[in-house]
Every structure is written in structure tokens, then in C-alpha cells.
Amino acid sequence: TEQDRRHDSTNAPGMATPRTVTLLDYGAGNVRSVHNALKLHGCAVAEVRTPEDIDAAQVLVFPGVGAFGAAVARLETMGVCDALRRYLADPSRPFLGICLGLQLLFEGSDENPAARGLGVFRGRVGRFDDARASVPHMGWNTCAARAEGQVVLGDDDSERFYFVHSYRVALDASDDAHRYCVGAGSYAGDPFVAAMQRGAQCAVQFHPEKSAAAGLALVGRFLDRSFGRREHGPPPVTPSPLLMTGDTAATKHGGLARRVVCALDVRENDAGDLVVTKGDSYDVREKEDVAPSSGGDTTNTNGSHPGKRRVRNLGRPVELAARYYEEGADEIAILNICAFKGEPVADLPLLDVLRRASERVFVPLTIGGGVRSYARVDGTAVDAVDVAAAYFRAGADKVSIGSDAVRAARAYYARNETPDGTSSLERIADIYGAQAVVVSVDPRRAWLAADDEATEKHVVDPHPTARGPNGETRCWYRCTVRGGREATDLCAVRLCVAAQALGAGTARTPPLL
């Protein structure tokens, strides 16, 4: 079987022991998917605990997630910076850096000017120009102008990979950026280093473990080269003239693609099983009562009792997530619609769903519901950052914040539009980056009377034939909290504006009716 062949590949030609990859996880964000991608290719994975683990590595993979400064601080705390520099000083030792794992190879970043990078390459990392396009650069884009002899990228420069970053290495950042760049990306006319190679050492700005088939193929090529062909040495790399000039014509297939994001509303049914459901005006129960089962039993197989409407069951979360991925979804969002009344960190079934989904889904996974600070039943405080960390460790790439975002936005406006660094949005974004924070907008239409000046409300012109209950012709969309059960006086547009100021990278809203 295909699974057997993958496991057989743990023994590369001429090797008596399984292929072992050393993974540098410094505790920020989701590296579970990288772990799963390596296992999918038949590799054993050893995690870095000490600097000596890096010194002894056959192949080193460094998935960087989060903010530059926080990553540097964590690497220094682990005491592995010098070991990393020693390893990378020998270009024949296989290495794959991912996203921030590419940026950290340079001397520093405008994201945290005081933080010192590894300095393997000269140059600094800069921010995309907010005036030219929305930042972060997030979505599926190409990696074109590929150099001859490079081993990490395929032959098809129209392949798309998943990018999510606010900072980038410009093609003219330094001589090293030009010399070792083997693939260029472009966002809003701003060309940047998307892939690098120096000998057996590679680094990519995108996330191959989240780039579906194209990304998994890239990981496979890197592993095959690292283990199976090391005795021959890497081929010489000849940079493309387009890379040397930064000609954006190199990205003729470029530009962000439209995305298909599948959102799964998840909650427990009456038997305690997690199921995917969908509400009708927030009602997730079937219209008909549950029929009594035969034999006089008063409980049905799904845990419902006669006379009680069962929770609408559209399938199991992991199976549906895997199905949508296989059918071409670009992202999967799992929304725990009852998290507002529970303890997210203690929700072991949901965390298990994330873990199992990340083993079968190699596109971004977003988890929403319950990302907030709260007190446990025993009175112990749980911080929103800890909730996010639990979700990331379980396999999420992003967290979606709903009710807590509304509270943070209202406080932001109460402070005359001044961030204070205390909200969950700000603190999670500071550690994991803006790209890891999604604000979920759950709006409800509110009609405006003719004499209402709509102060601090964003007035929307409805469809010409739409009218309110009293003939109103204007409306606005107010934010709701607690799973749509409670309306607020905050406008959905103002929530999005505040969320961006507080550090969120994405705002999502359902179709407005």
C-alpha cells in the first residue's frame, strides 16, 4: 500500500537505520504539521532539547513561527544560537528553514530592530509597504524565476504555495540575498526572496507543510536529496538573471489566488460526541422531535430523549475536514460554537480533533471559539494566551477570536483609539504574529429610523427593495457575542478597524443579509 511504501522509505538506499530528522521547535506556534509532513515521508523525528542535539543532527529542519524578536529570545533561552551557527557554517549539512526560519538566518529585522539574527547571511528583513497593499501577505502565491540547479523547488513555476508573513527579505537586501536566492515571490509589485539554497541548505518563506500537494512534494525532494544523494553532493546553483535584477516579470503567474475556506461549526450532540452542525437562526436542532425508540427505551441511540429535538448532525469533524482538503479546500476553519460556556483548555475532545485533523490536512487550520481569559470551576485563572498556545500545540495555525475581540474593540474606542497592549489580540499577535490572529465578525442587521443620525454606526444602503419592519430604508450591522445570542452597540466595520489596530491579521464575516 501507499502507507507501507511511505514507511519503507525510512530506510534510504545504503542506510541501515531509519531516516531521522532533527526538528528545532522553540515553542511558538504550530509545528505539529511539520512533524506530520516528515512522518508522512517515513522519517523519524527527534526534537532539539540541547545544543548537542543540533551538533549531532543528520538533517535539521527549523520551522520558524511568530515574531522575530520573540523567536530570537526563545532561541537564546534554549542556548542553541551558537550551535545553529556552527551547523549552518558547513553548507554540506542538510537544513530546511521555513518562514521565520528563513528570516532568522539574516542579521536582523525591522520587526524587532534590537533583536540580533543568526547572521548566516548579510542583510536585514524589511516590512512590506502597507501603503501598497494589505499586510500581511497571506494566501496562495507563486515562487517563480527559479535558478538552474536548485533542488528544493519543482519545475512548474505556476505552482502555488501558502505564504503568511508581514516581513520579507527584499531581493536587493544584500549580496547574499541575490547570490543564494533560487526562487522569487512578488506581492503588490514588491519582489522578495521566496526560496534560498546554499549547498545542501535550503530555506523557504512559505509554508510547505501547509501547501497541500506542492508543499509535500517539496518536503519529499528535500528529504530525498538530503538522505539519498548526499554522497554525490548538491549540484552547482546558477541564479536566474531575473533574480539578479529583481525583474517582477519573473512572477508572470503570480498574484494571490482566490481561496476556498471551509468552516465547520462544531459542538457536542446530546450523547456527548463532537459533530459538525449548522444553525437556522442559531438553532442547531432538527425541526422534528425525536421519535421514541422501540422496546420502550426512553433514550435514543444518539443520546436524545423522546420529545427533545436532536442536534443537527452533518458529520464528524475530522472526516469532513479531510474530505474538504482532498476536494481542494485551501483552508479549514473549525469553530467551537459552544465554547463561550465551557473551558477551552480542558476541552480534550476538541484538542484531539485538532491533532487528528492535522495528520490528514496539509492546508492551514484555524480554530475558533473560547479564545479568552477565564476562571476554571475551581477558581484557577486561565489566560487567553494559554488557550491560544494549547490550540497551536494541538495543530492550529491560527486562532479565531470572536466575543473577546468585541470587548477589546470597545475598550480601544473608550481609550480614544489607543492600544494598551493588554487585550488578547495584542498579546497573542505579539508572540505569534498578526498572521496567527483572525477576528470572527458575527453581525446582525439593525434598521435605522429616518431621524437616526447613526452616530458611530456605519450606515449601509440596503437592496432597493429591502425594507425594515416599519418601512426603514437604512440599516447597519451590529456585532453579536456569545455565539450570536447577545447583540452589542458596536458596528461590524468599527470592529474590523479596531482589530487591525490591535494586531489581528484577518477579519472574517459571513455573508451579510
C-alpha positions as a Python dict, from the first residue, in 0.01 Angstrom:
ca = {
    (1, 'T'): (0, 0, 0),
    (2, 'E'): (98, 364, -29),
    (3, 'Q'): (122, 383, 351),
    (4, 'D'): (357, 83, 355),
    (5, 'R'): (576, 241, 89),
    (6, 'R'): (597, 557, 294),
    (7, 'H'): (711, 364, 599),
    (8, 'D'): (956, 160, 389),
    (9, 'S'): (1115, 488, 282),
    (10, 'T'): (1257, 527, 633),
    (11, 'N'): (1547, 319, 502),
    (12, 'A'): (1719, 519, 233),
    (13, 'P'): (1945, 331, -12),
    (14, 'G'): (2262, 217, 159),
    (15, 'M'): (2138, 309, 505),
    (16, 'A'): (2071, 58, 781),
    (17, 'T'): (1888, 294, 1012),
    (18, 'P'): (1567, 495, 963),
    (19, 'R'): (1591, 844, 826),
    (20, 'T'): (1591, 1070, 1129),
    (21, 'V'): (1523, 1441, 1103),
    (22, 'T'): (1605, 1675, 1389),
    (23, 'L'): (1330, 1934, 1440),
    (24, 'L'): (1400, 2262, 1614),
    (25, 'D'): (1079, 2356, 1795),
    (26, 'Y'): (1126, 2660, 2016),
    (27, 'G'): (766, 2657, 2140),
    (28, 'A'): (597, 2925, 1929),
    (29, 'G'): (302, 2834, 1710),
    (30, 'N'): (213, 2516, 1529),
    (31, 'V'): (498, 2283, 1431),
    (32, 'R'): (283, 1972, 1457),
    (33, 'S'): (206, 1992, 1085),
    (34, 'V'): (579, 1995, 1003),
    (35, 'H'): (617, 1691, 1225),
    (36, 'N'): (327, 1522, 1044),
    (37, 'A'): (468, 1606, 699),
    (38, 'L'): (802, 1449, 793),
    (39, 'K'): (627, 1138, 927),
    (40, 'L'): (423, 1117, 608),
    (41, 'H'): (753, 1078, 423),
    (42, 'G'): (863, 797, 654),
    (43, 'C'): (1100, 992, 875),
    (44, 'A'): (1159, 956, 1245),
    (45, 'V'): (1159, 1295, 1417),
    (46, 'A'): (1391, 1392, 1702),
    (47, 'E'): (1329, 1724, 1874),
    (48, 'V'): (1604, 1957, 1984),
    (49, 'R'): (1648, 1964, 2361),
    (50, 'T'): (2011, 2074, 2389),
    (51, 'P'): (2274, 2238, 2165),
    (52, 'E'): (2436, 1896, 2131),
    (53, 'D'): (2124, 1770, 1952),
    (54, 'I'): (2192, 2022, 1675),
    (55, 'D'): (2560, 1929, 1659),
    (56, 'A'): (2465, 1561, 1614),
    (57, 'A'): (2184, 1614, 1361),
    (58, 'Q'): (2189, 1437, 1025),
    (59, 'V'): (1926, 1669, 882),
    (60, 'L'): (1795, 1979, 1059),
    (61, 'V'): (1454, 2137, 999),
    (62, 'F'): (1378, 2477, 1150),
    (63, 'P'): (1013, 2587, 1124),
    (64, 'G'): (1001, 2947, 1239),
    (65, 'V'): (668, 3079, 1364),
    (66, 'G'): (569, 3408, 1525),
    (67, 'A'): (754, 3733, 1575),
    (68, 'F'): (1128, 3781, 1506),
    (69, 'G'): (1218, 3921, 1847),
    (70, 'A'): (1024, 3659, 2042),
    (71, 'A'): (1190, 3383, 1838),
    (72, 'V'): (1540, 3519, 1899),
    (73, 'A'): (1469, 3547, 2271),
    (74, 'R'): (1347, 3189, 2287),
    (75, 'L'): (1647, 3054, 2092),
    (76, 'E'): (1881, 3241, 2328),
    (77, 'T'): (1698, 3099, 2629),
    (78, 'M'): (1740, 2749, 2484),
    (79, 'G'): (2109, 2822, 2432),
    (80, 'V'): (2110, 2695, 2073),
    (81, 'C'): (2216, 3002, 1871),
    (82, 'D'): (2585, 2914, 1859),
    (83, 'A'): (2505, 2551, 1775),
    (84, 'L'): (2285, 2671, 1489),
    (85, 'R'): (2565, 2892, 1356),
    (86, 'R'): (2811, 2600, 1375),
    (87, 'Y'): (2574, 2372, 1188),
    (88, 'L'): (2499, 2628, 918),
    (89, 'A'): (2868, 2715, 871),
    (90, 'D'): (2904, 2387, 678),
    (91, 'P'): (2691, 2413, 360),
    (92, 'S'): (2709, 2035, 311),
    (93, 'R'): (2494, 1970, 621),
    (94, 'P'): (2127, 1949, 514),
    (95, 'F'): (1899, 2218, 652),
    (96, 'L'): (1546, 2339, 576),
    (97, 'G'): (1429, 2669, 722),
    (98, 'I'): (1060, 2757, 697),
    (99, 'C'): (907, 3107, 701),
    (100, 'L'): (1065, 3282, 1002),
    (101, 'G'): (1328, 3008, 980),
    (102, 'L'): (1447, 3184, 663),
    (103, 'Q'): (1433, 3537, 807),
    (104, 'L'): (1630, 3444, 1119),
    (105, 'L'): (1926, 3348, 900),
    (106, 'F'): (1985, 3719, 834),
    (107, 'E'): (2138, 3983, 1060),
    (108, 'G'): (1820, 4144, 1187),
    (109, 'S'): (1465, 4254, 1114),
    (110, 'D'): (1267, 4576, 1119),
    (111, 'E'): (1003, 4382, 1311),
    (112, 'N'): (1225, 4394, 1622),
    (113, 'P'): (1524, 4618, 1545),
    (114, 'A'): (1706, 4538, 1869),
    (115, 'A'): (1698, 4161, 1814),
    (116, 'R'): (2007, 4008, 1655),
    (117, 'G'): (1952, 3738, 1395),
    (118, 'L'): (2182, 3442, 1335),
    (119, 'G'): (2381, 3641, 1078),
    (120, 'V'): (2442, 3346, 848),
    (121, 'F'): (2363, 3582, 560),
    (122, 'R'): (2423, 3955, 539),
    (123, 'G'): (2123, 4185, 522),
    (124, 'R'): (1809, 4276, 712),
    (125, 'V'): (1449, 4175, 686),
    (126, 'G'): (1206, 4456, 599),
    (127, 'R'): (831, 4505, 614),
    (128, 'F'): (600, 4510, 317),
    (129, 'D'): (476, 4859, 234),
    (130, 'D'): (131, 4898, 393),
    (131, 'A'): (53, 5180, 151),
    (132, 'R'): (79, 4946, -148),
    (133, 'A'): (-125, 4651, -22),
    (134, 'S'): (-282, 4492, 282),
    (135, 'V'): (-29, 4345, 521),
    (136, 'P'): (31, 4060, 599),
    (137, 'H'): (83, 3889, 266),
    (138, 'M'): (-143, 3593, 329),
    (139, 'G'): (-261, 3331, 84),
    (140, 'W'): (-155, 3114, -210),
    (141, 'N'): (108, 3265, -436),
    (142, 'T'): (377, 3151, -675),
    (143, 'C'): (752, 3117, -641),
    (144, 'A'): (895, 3195, -982),
    (145, 'A'): (1226, 3274, -1159),
    (146, 'R'): (1380, 2952, -1037),
    (147, 'A'): (1756, 2911, -1055),
    (148, 'E'): (1920, 2629, -1251),
    (149, 'G'): (2050, 2351, -1028),
    (150, 'Q'): (1829, 2426, -729),
    (151, 'V'): (1686, 2116, -566),
    (152, 'V'): (1407, 2235, -341),
    (153, 'L'): (1157, 2367, -598),
    (154, 'G'): (991, 2172, -877),
    (155, 'D'): (988, 2255, -1247),
    (156, 'D'): (644, 2419, -1260),
    (157, 'D'): (676, 2787, -1170),
    (158, 'S'): (297, 2824, -1170),
    (159, 'E'): (270, 2607, -855),
    (160, 'R'): (122, 2794, -562),
    (161, 'F'): (241, 2778, -204),
    (162, 'Y'): (90, 2913, 115),
    (163, 'F'): (251, 3240, 230),
    (164, 'V'): (169, 3421, 552),
    (165, 'H'): (411, 3698, 652),
    (166, 'S'): (433, 4072, 709),
    (167, 'Y'): (810, 4094, 666),
    (168, 'R'): (1032, 3974, 384),
    (169, 'V'): (1386, 3968, 255),
    (170, 'A'): (1395, 4204, -44),
    (171, 'L'): (1587, 4083, -347),
    (172, 'D'): (1820, 4380, -305),
    (173, 'A'): (1860, 4337, 71),
    (174, 'S'): (2222, 4225, 28),
    (175, 'D'): (2465, 4045, -200),
    (176, 'D'): (2383, 3724, -12),
    (177, 'A'): (2012, 3766, -82),
    (178, 'H'): (2090, 3784, -455),
    (179, 'R'): (2353, 3515, -455),
    (180, 'Y'): (2157, 3244, -275),
    (181, 'C'): (1802, 3323, -385),
    (182, 'V'): (1673, 3039, -604),
    (183, 'G'): (1307, 3144, -618),
    (184, 'A'): (1142, 3486, -611),
    (185, 'G'): (798, 3581, -492),
    (186, 'S'): (612, 3904, -554),
    (187, 'Y'): (338, 4081, -360),
    (188, 'A'): (183, 4405, -482),
    (189, 'G'): (481, 4458, -713),
    (190, 'D'): (732, 4404, -432),
    (191, 'P'): (969, 4116, -526),
    (192, 'F'): (1120, 3920, -239),
    (193, 'V'): (1326, 3612, -162),
    (194, 'A'): (1086, 3316, -153),
    (195, 'A'): (1343, 3034, -158),
    (196, 'M'): (1716, 3012, -89),
    (197, 'Q'): (1977, 2743, -133),
    (198, 'R'): (2341, 2723, -34),
    (199, 'G'): (2481, 2377, -88),
    (200, 'A'): (2258, 2129, 91),
    (201, 'Q'): (2097, 2406, 295),
    (202, 'C'): (1760, 2547, 187),
    (203, 'A'): (1510, 2793, 327),
    (204, 'V'): (1166, 2900, 207),
    (205, 'Q'): (946, 3194, 303),
    (206, 'F'): (624, 2998, 252),
    (207, 'H'): (492, 2701, 448),
    (208, 'P'): (541, 2375, 253),
    (209, 'E'): (365, 2178, 527),
    (210, 'K'): (55, 2391, 460),
    (211, 'S'): (83, 2400, 80),
    (212, 'A'): (-102, 2075, 4),
    (213, 'A'): (46, 1851, -268),
    (214, 'A'): (301, 2106, -394),
    (215, 'G'): (438, 2160, -45),
    (216, 'L'): (452, 1791, 46),
    (217, 'A'): (635, 1723, -280),
    (218, 'L'): (890, 1991, -189),
    (219, 'V'): (949, 1828, 151),
    (220, 'G'): (995, 1493, -25),
    (221, 'R'): (1251, 1636, -267),
    (222, 'F'): (1448, 1792, 16),
    (223, 'L'): (1450, 1466, 215),
    (224, 'D'): (1544, 1253, -84),
    (225, 'R'): (1832, 1485, -165),
    (226, 'S'): (1941, 1507, 198),
    (227, 'F'): (1944, 1134, 267),
    (228, 'G'): (1959, 955, -65),
    (229, 'R'): (2201, 1163, -268),
    (230, 'R'): (2432, 1323, -14),
    (231, 'E'): (2727, 1122, -136),
    (232, 'H'): (2707, 1299, -473),
    (233, 'G'): (2689, 1647, -322),
    (234, 'P'): (2448, 1921, -429),
    (235, 'P'): (2467, 2046, -788),
    (236, 'P'): (2601, 2395, -854),
    (237, 'V'): (2335, 2666, -848),
    (238, 'T'): (2320, 2930, -1119),
    (239, 'P'): (2095, 3223, -1024),
    (240, 'S'): (1850, 3336, -1290),
    (241, 'P'): (1926, 3678, -1444),
    (242, 'L'): (1575, 3778, -1343),
    (243, 'L'): (1663, 3713, -982),
    (244, 'M'): (1974, 3923, -1014),
    (245, 'T'): (1778, 4220, -1149),
    (246, 'G'): (1464, 4177, -942),
    (247, 'D'): (1256, 4185, -1262),
    (248, 'T'): (898, 4125, -1148),
    (249, 'A'): (817, 3975, -1488),
    (250, 'A'): (963, 3665, -1329),
    (251, 'T'): (638, 3625, -1144),
    (252, 'K'): (418, 3614, -1453),
    (253, 'H'): (190, 3359, -1287),
    (254, 'G'): (194, 3546, -956),
    (255, 'G'): (-67, 3717, -751),
    (256, 'L'): (-276, 3583, -470),
    (257, 'A'): (-531, 3323, -572),
    (258, 'R'): (-888, 3325, -452),
    (259, 'R'): (-926, 3094, -155),
    (260, 'V'): (-1190, 2840, -62),
    (261, 'V'): (-1221, 2832, 317),
    (262, 'C'): (-1444, 2560, 460),
    (263, 'A'): (-1589, 2648, 801),
    (264, 'L'): (-1708, 2366, 1024),
    (265, 'D'): (-1936, 2461, 1315),
    (266, 'V'): (-1865, 2201, 1583),
    (267, 'R'): (-2045, 2120, 1906),
    (268, 'E'): (-2141, 1824, 2123),
    (269, 'N'): (-2461, 1638, 2050),
    (270, 'D'): (-2677, 1504, 2330),
    (271, 'A'): (-2465, 1188, 2351),
    (272, 'G'): (-2151, 1394, 2412),
    (273, 'D'): (-1998, 1335, 2066),
    (274, 'L'): (-1845, 1622, 1869),
    (275, 'V'): (-2032, 1670, 1543),
    (276, 'V'): (-2040, 1924, 1263),
    (277, 'T'): (-2368, 2111, 1267),
    (278, 'K'): (-2532, 2417, 1116),
    (279, 'G'): (-2783, 2652, 1267),
    (280, 'D'): (-3101, 2805, 1134),
    (281, 'S'): (-3106, 3147, 1301),
    (282, 'Y'): (-2868, 3000, 1561),
    (283, 'D'): (-3097, 2698, 1619),
    (284, 'V'): (-2884, 2386, 1556),
    (285, 'R'): (-3155, 2132, 1643),
    (286, 'E'): (-3368, 1945, 1394),
    (287, 'K'): (-3723, 2072, 1343),
    (288, 'E'): (-3886, 1740, 1433),
    (289, 'D'): (-3900, 1583, 1777),
    (290, 'V'): (-3703, 1265, 1838),
    (291, 'A'): (-3924, 959, 1790),
    (292, 'P'): (-3929, 707, 2078),
    (293, 'S'): (-3715, 402, 2010),
    (294, 'S'): (-3872, 55, 2002),
    (295, 'G'): (-3887, -163, 2311),
    (296, 'G'): (-3992, 115, 2545),
    (297, 'D'): (-3640, 257, 2585),
    (298, 'T'): (-3670, 626, 2668),
    (299, 'T'): (-3326, 715, 2530),
    (300, 'N'): (-3236, 704, 2162),
    (301, 'T'): (-2903, 590, 2024),
    (302, 'N'): (-2785, 948, 1978),
    (303, 'G'): (-2845, 1030, 2343),
    (304, 'S'): (-3162, 1234, 2285),
    (305, 'H'): (-3482, 1172, 2473),
    (306, 'P'): (-3829, 1148, 2319),
    (307, 'G'): (-3978, 1492, 2272),
    (308, 'K'): (-3636, 1657, 2251),
    (309, 'R'): (-3510, 1778, 1913),
    (310, 'R'): (-3174, 1626, 1826),
    (311, 'V'): (-2867, 1834, 1735),
    (312, 'R'): (-2837, 1853, 1356),
    (313, 'N'): (-2551, 1616, 1266),
    (314, 'L'): (-2373, 1680, 935),
    (315, 'G'): (-2080, 1450, 1004),
    (316, 'R'): (-1768, 1401, 1213),
    (317, 'P'): (-1520, 1691, 1218),
    (318, 'V'): (-1201, 1504, 1128),
    (319, 'E'): (-1358, 1309, 843),
    (320, 'L'): (-1524, 1620, 696),
    (321, 'A'): (-1206, 1828, 729),
    (322, 'A'): (-1006, 1556, 549),
    (323, 'R'): (-1272, 1526, 279),
    (324, 'Y'): (-1277, 1901, 211),
    (325, 'Y'): (-895, 1905, 198),
    (326, 'E'): (-892, 1619, -53),
    (327, 'E'): (-1155, 1800, -261),
    (328, 'G'): (-935, 2111, -285),
    (329, 'A'): (-1015, 2338, 11),
    (330, 'D'): (-741, 2597, 71),
    (331, 'E'): (-810, 2632, 442),
    (332, 'I'): (-1021, 2461, 707),
    (333, 'A'): (-1176, 2656, 996),
    (334, 'I'): (-1314, 2463, 1294),
    (335, 'L'): (-1544, 2677, 1506),
    (336, 'N'): (-1646, 2554, 1851),
    (337, 'I'): (-1984, 2725, 1869),
    (338, 'C'): (-2045, 2639, 2235),
    (339, 'A'): (-1700, 2734, 2367),
    (340, 'F'): (-1835, 3053, 2527),
    (341, 'K'): (-1989, 2842, 2806),
    (342, 'G'): (-1708, 2591, 2862),
    (343, 'E'): (-1340, 2559, 2948),
    (344, 'P'): (-1144, 2551, 2619),
    (345, 'V'): (-814, 2430, 2767),
    (346, 'A'): (-997, 2140, 2931),
    (347, 'D'): (-1185, 2052, 2610),
    (348, 'L'): (-986, 1735, 2539),
    (349, 'P'): (-1218, 1606, 2261),
    (350, 'L'): (-1177, 1929, 2060),
    (351, 'L'): (-800, 1930, 2109),
    (352, 'D'): (-794, 1568, 1992),
    (353, 'V'): (-995, 1667, 1683),
    (354, 'L'): (-728, 1926, 1602),
    (355, 'R'): (-446, 1676, 1649),
    (356, 'R'): (-607, 1415, 1428),
    (357, 'A'): (-712, 1667, 1164),
    (358, 'S'): (-355, 1799, 1138),
    (359, 'E'): (-240, 1446, 1048),
    (360, 'R'): (-467, 1444, 742),
    (361, 'V'): (-498, 1809, 643),
    (362, 'F'): (-196, 1990, 497),
    (363, 'V'): (-350, 2332, 445),
    (364, 'P'): (-398, 2599, 715),
    (365, 'L'): (-618, 2504, 1011),
    (366, 'T'): (-799, 2777, 1202),
    (367, 'I'): (-968, 2711, 1537),
    (368, 'G'): (-1226, 2945, 1682),
    (369, 'G'): (-1430, 2958, 1999),
    (370, 'G'): (-1329, 3022, 2357),
    (371, 'V'): (-1007, 3218, 2297),
    (372, 'R'): (-1041, 3434, 2604),
    (373, 'S'): (-923, 3464, 2963),
    (374, 'Y'): (-1149, 3289, 3211),
    (375, 'A'): (-1163, 3122, 3553),
    (376, 'R'): (-1192, 2747, 3591),
    (377, 'V'): (-1458, 2594, 3810),
    (378, 'D'): (-1201, 2570, 4089),
    (379, 'G'): (-1126, 2942, 4055),
    (380, 'T'): (-790, 2900, 3879),
    (381, 'A'): (-725, 3171, 3623),
    (382, 'V'): (-657, 3074, 3261),
    (383, 'D'): (-508, 3336, 3032),
    (384, 'A'): (-619, 3381, 2670),
    (385, 'V'): (-258, 3336, 2557),
    (386, 'D'): (-254, 2992, 2723),
    (387, 'V'): (-575, 2899, 2541),
    (388, 'A'): (-416, 3001, 2211),
    (389, 'A'): (-98, 2810, 2295),
    (390, 'A'): (-297, 2492, 2361),
    (391, 'Y'): (-469, 2525, 2024),
    (392, 'F'): (-139, 2587, 1844),
    (393, 'R'): (26, 2287, 2008),
    (394, 'A'): (-270, 2072, 1904),
    (395, 'G'): (-228, 2164, 1537),
    (396, 'A'): (-393, 2500, 1472),
    (397, 'D'): (-217, 2759, 1257),
    (398, 'K'): (-449, 3046, 1350),
    (399, 'V'): (-689, 3125, 1628),
    (400, 'S'): (-1018, 3298, 1559),
    (401, 'I'): (-1134, 3542, 1828),
    (402, 'G'): (-1497, 3650, 1847),
    (403, 'S'): (-1652, 3783, 2168),
    (404, 'D'): (-1318, 3879, 2318),
    (405, 'A'): (-1240, 4084, 2007),
    (406, 'V'): (-1562, 4281, 2055),
    (407, 'R'): (-1470, 4355, 2415),
    (408, 'A'): (-1119, 4461, 2311),
    (409, 'A'): (-1254, 4689, 2037),
    (410, 'R'): (-1496, 4862, 2271),
    (411, 'A'): (-1216, 4924, 2518),
    (412, 'Y'): (-997, 5054, 2234),
    (413, 'Y'): (-1257, 5315, 2139),
    (414, 'A'): (-1314, 5403, 2504),
    (415, 'R'): (-941, 5491, 2520),
    (416, 'N'): (-975, 5725, 2221),
    (417, 'E'): (-848, 5464, 1978),
    (418, 'T'): (-533, 5384, 2172),
    (419, 'P'): (-396, 5028, 2210),
    (420, 'D'): (-264, 4945, 2556),
    (421, 'G'): (-115, 4600, 2497),
    (422, 'T'): (-345, 4416, 2737),
    (423, 'S'): (-605, 4263, 2506),
    (424, 'S'): (-587, 3901, 2394),
    (425, 'L'): (-550, 4018, 2031),
    (426, 'E'): (-243, 4228, 2110),
    (427, 'R'): (-72, 3974, 2332),
    (428, 'I'): (-128, 3675, 2102),
    (429, 'A'): (-18, 3875, 1797),
    (430, 'D'): (292, 3992, 1980),
    (431, 'I'): (402, 3632, 2041),
    (432, 'Y'): (274, 3451, 1732),
    (433, 'G'): (245, 3733, 1478),
    (434, 'A'): (-55, 3911, 1326),
    (435, 'Q'): (-98, 3629, 1073),
    (436, 'A'): (-195, 3392, 1355),
    (437, 'V'): (-486, 3607, 1476),
    (438, 'V'): (-824, 3607, 1300),
    (439, 'V'): (-1117, 3816, 1418),
    (440, 'S'): (-1451, 3647, 1366),
    (441, 'V'): (-1726, 3901, 1300),
    (442, 'D'): (-2078, 3779, 1377),
    (443, 'P'): (-2304, 4068, 1266),
    (444, 'R'): (-2677, 4121, 1287),
    (445, 'R'): (-2867, 4376, 1079),
    (446, 'A'): (-3028, 4666, 1266),
    (447, 'W'): (-3264, 4906, 1088),
    (448, 'L'): (-3235, 5282, 1132),
    (449, 'A'): (-3525, 5517, 1172),
    (450, 'A'): (-3539, 5817, 938),
    (451, 'D'): (-3437, 6059, 1216),
    (452, 'D'): (-3149, 5843, 1349),
    (453, 'E'): (-2817, 6017, 1285),
    (454, 'A'): (-2635, 5683, 1311),
    (455, 'T'): (-2361, 5819, 1537),
    (456, 'E'): (-2067, 5578, 1542),
    (457, 'K'): (-2260, 5342, 1316),
    (458, 'H'): (-2164, 5253, 964),
    (459, 'V'): (-2474, 5316, 753),
    (460, 'V'): (-2531, 5064, 475),
    (461, 'D'): (-2758, 5122, 177),
    (462, 'P'): (-2966, 4803, 159),
    (463, 'H'): (-3107, 4644, -152),
    (464, 'P'): (-3353, 4884, -321),
    (465, 'T'): (-3643, 4653, -237),
    (466, 'A'): (-3538, 4577, 122),
    (467, 'R'): (-3731, 4748, 399),
    (468, 'G'): (-3730, 4725, 776),
    (469, 'P'): (-4036, 4625, 983),
    (470, 'N'): (-4153, 4987, 991),
    (471, 'G'): (-4055, 5074, 637),
    (472, 'E'): (-3697, 5175, 724),
    (473, 'T'): (-3464, 5208, 427),
    (474, 'R'): (-3128, 5227, 605),
    (475, 'C'): (-2951, 4979, 827),
    (476, 'W'): (-2622, 4897, 996),
    (477, 'Y'): (-2464, 4576, 1117),
    (478, 'R'): (-2413, 4539, 1488),
    (479, 'C'): (-2170, 4288, 1639),
    (480, 'T'): (-2301, 4000, 1846),
    (481, 'V'): (-2128, 3794, 2115),
    (482, 'R'): (-2186, 3462, 2293),
    (483, 'G'): (-2245, 3269, 1974),
    (484, 'G'): (-2477, 3534, 1828),
    (485, 'R'): (-2707, 3526, 2127),
    (486, 'E'): (-2632, 3877, 2253),
    (487, 'A'): (-2627, 4196, 2043),
    (488, 'T'): (-2394, 4488, 2115),
    (489, 'D'): (-2380, 4854, 2013),
    (490, 'L'): (-2052, 4806, 1822),
    (491, 'C'): (-2058, 4836, 1444),
    (492, 'A'): (-1905, 4547, 1250),
    (493, 'V'): (-1693, 4786, 1042),
    (494, 'R'): (-1558, 4957, 1353),
    (495, 'L'): (-1471, 4617, 1495),
    (496, 'C'): (-1258, 4540, 1189),
    (497, 'V'): (-1083, 4878, 1210),
    (498, 'A'): (-1004, 4828, 1579),
    (499, 'A'): (-895, 4467, 1524),
    (500, 'Q'): (-635, 4575, 1270),
    (501, 'A'): (-503, 4842, 1507),
    (502, 'L'): (-481, 4583, 1786),
    (503, 'G'): (-277, 4338, 1580),
    (504, 'A'): (-513, 4100, 1402),
    (505, 'G'): (-410, 3988, 1056),
    (506, 'T'): (-751, 3881, 923),
    (507, 'A'): (-1118, 3961, 979),
    (508, 'R'): (-1386, 3721, 861),
    (509, 'T'): (-1759, 3771, 839),
    (510, 'P'): (-2042, 3564, 695),
    (511, 'P'): (-2246, 3698, 402),
    (512, 'L'): (-2445, 3999, 520),
    (513, 'L'): (-2817, 3970, 457),
}
